[in-house]
Amino acid sequence: MTARTRRTPAPRTPATRTLTALAAALVLSLTSSSVSTAAPRAAAPPAVERLTGTLPDGAAWIADVPENWNGTLIVFSHGFGVTVPQNAPREAVRLRLLEEGYALTGSSYDVSETLWALESAERDQVATIAAVTDRIGEPTRTLSVGQSMGGLVNARLARSGAGGIDGALGLCGLVAGANDLHTYQLDAEYTIARLLLPHTPVKLVDFASEAEGATTGRQLTDAVVAAQKTPEGRARIALAAAYLNLPTWAPGKDRPAAGDWEAQQAQQYEWLAQGVLNRVEPARHHVEKALGGNNSGNKGVDYARVLANSQHAPLVKALYRKAGLDLRADLRNLTSHADIAADPAAVAAGERTSSAGRGLAVPLLDIHTVADDLVPVEQESRFADRVRASGDAALLRQAYVERQGHCAFTTAETVAALHALESRLDSGRWGASATPGALQTAALALGLDGAAYVPYRPADLTIGPRR
């Protein structure tokens, strides 16, 4: 393609898409919502032009433009730890979207100083849109899609509407922001250190390097593994897991029954033993480096009050009773020794650069798995409360997938959600397209890799007030 030109987009109306989906649905079995093991249908790949470039701050970008471009440009915001540009959450999604005629782009962000690139990410994504548009011409529509940390970037774009964004799709987004993330993580880490390693120095904040964070992750994880062997240890692990907003449904396991406290705790332990702390502790270094200091503290926190607001409080109380432990004594212990102070400048930087804020400028559809260990689904409740308080609740929809894991979406679930967002933009209202039933039907009608959209309402995020 030559600069500032593009092929005429093929018409794609909501009615056409709906009729196609309904026709396909007639030949599908809808009796199961589990992920299908059948291979996606084979299709001849479209001819695609790959474009690349570098932004003034050193961030790289890529774009894939299919010969049958439908006029929509999607800018994808990747998650934490990625150092190269990506333009889709995974390869199967990229290929499907190209087949449907979407142009895809995305940047690496400026990760030269820290992997927590929220200072530059929104700016780099907007600059990428401009650079790609200069090469291929003006799109008829621009959509933002973001995953995990990129879901926070995506929510910031939806708040500002920068880059001519018309609508946004968030995938397992860290929409509560960096300050909330570090606050509830600190509560859990402090609980493990205080109750399971009372005589061992454990550094919890102000990491000078990834290696320091990794050392802390190993200390905390080893303490959890040792404590799981006793009833007392299991009760205290459950208390820490409640503060971490950790799901009670782990990968490869059947969901525990309501009231089966031992099974629920065992599955929380599985998440911890599999290394969730070993992932979040080194990452804390990058966030602190980006914000200029520690953005979380626990001075003045009443840990009994925090637990009282947790959906997992009945689990914790049941295990403490079974172990013969005094829960009130442990909570007093935590409260009386809480002395970690946050750096006010870092907190302010987190609010400025690493928060989704409150309002929305364009429609945003967020989807989340119901059992996410790294970005708990309860973050969606926190974010929805803020959007509601801003008066922009009509622009936000949230939908949930019955599955364990972080960003564990099928291609069908992702594409169906994108189509639902487009339906909102076409019609000017959400209507039924973003309901669990409609998303499930639309996803299965794609004939790809299954879907598990369900009606669901996440609990409130367990997080205590700070001074």
Sequence and secondary structure as in RCSB ss.txt:
>XXXX:A:sequence
MTARTRRTPAPRTPATRTLTALAAALVLSLTSSSVSTAAPRAAAPPAVERLTGTLPDGAAWIADVPENWNGTLIV
FSHGFGVTVPQNAPREAVRLRLLEEGYALTGSSYDVSETLWALESAERDQVATIAAVTDRIGEPTRTLSVGQSMG
GLVNARLARSGAGGIDGALGLCGLVAGANDLHTYQLDAEYTIARLLLPHTPVKLVDFASEAEGATTGRQLTDAVV
AAQKTPEGRARIALAAAYLNLPTWAPGKDRPAAGDWEAQQAQQYEWLAQGVLNRVEPARHHVEKALGGNNSGNKG
VDYARVLANSQHAPLVKALYRKAGLDLRADLRNLTSHADIAADPAAVAAGERTSSAGRGLAVPLLDIHTVADDLV
PVEQESRFADRVRASGDAALLRQAYVERQGHCAFTTAETVAALHALESRLDSGRWGASATPGALQTAALALGLDG
AAYVPYRPADLTIGPRR
>XXXX:A:secstr
  TT         HHHHHHHHHHHHTTS  S  S   S         EEEEEEE TTS EEEEEEETT  SEEEE
EE  TT  S  SSSSHHHHHHHHHTT EEEEE    SS S  HHHHHHHHHHHHHHHHHHH   SEEEEEEETHH
HHHHHHHHHH GGG  EEEEES  TT HHHHHHHHHHHHHHHHHHH TTS    S  SSHHHHHHHHHHHHHHHH
HHTTSHHHHHHHHHHHHHTT  S  TTS    TT HHHHHHHHHHHHHTTHHHHHHHHHHHHHHHHTS     TT
  HHHHHHT TTHHHHHHHHHHHT  HHHHHHHHHHT      HHHHHHHHHHS   S  SS EEEEEEEE SSS
 THHHHHHHHHHHHHT GGGEEEEEEEEESTT   HHHHHHHHHHHHHHHHHSS TTTTSHHHHHHHHHHTTSS 
  EE             
